[in-house]
Amino acid sequence: MACVGVGITLGSHISPLARSHIEQAEVVFMGVADGVVELWLKGMNKDARSLQPYYGKGKFRPDTYREMVDAIMTEVRAGKQVCGAFYGHPGVFAWAPHKAIETARREGYPAYMVPGISAEDCLYADLGIDPATYGCQHFECSQFMLYKRCIDPSAWLILWQVGMAGDKTNRRFATEPAYRQVLVDVLARDYPLDHEVILYQAPTLPIQPPRIERLPLQALPQADVAIPDTLAIPPGRSLRIDHDILARLDALDRATMDIHPDGHNGGSSQ
């Protein structure tokens, strides 16, 4: 059994290995939310089955995910070659693929994950972010709100699933502006209200542009926010040098640079 990622943009991101698993499987379970993407996958495998019917309005999402795993494992236990094809990366914001692989391995079936291009990869490209420049912190939005997380405002902060900000029920697919106001109040502990933030959504079709909307933090509650939107928050302060550590490293540099590669010190020979 394999769980593979089909990437974000239709047809553009899938790897040859992921495509091979889809084409050669006896059963394919489709964990994608777009009907066009489902039709594309069905073109690669006639027995491609959507996992979307397991969702339901007001339904407890963990129950949905468990039912997905049960459906996948039923075919695995029947001895079939099974592939789960999931949007983006199958290991990113996707409980069912991880659980299906864990269950299959525990029961003695070979199972592994094939990575795909995720929304995070697209975000770096579309927003021109190199996470090595200032650092980058990632949190699921509601989890970030519910727990006292220590963040570094001198690095990028990425909050996923901002369209469901503050949901504690695991039954909603969106929350109202009042919930995003609570998020703003949490963020205001570390950022000024006029700090520019970015609502981002990667394109799922090659003809679509990415959504990149820049707005002040205080305007977030009234913004038009969709379920897949991500909130990217640029650094709000400059990096601060740790002078004690810098001094220690300078001392190490002076000590090591005074020694030649052959182990002799840099002084003149006697």
Summary of the structure (lengths in Angstrom):
residues: 270
radius of gyration: 23.6
end to end distance: 69.6
largest distance: 85.2
contacts: 784
relative contact order: 0.13
helix: 38%
strand: 19%
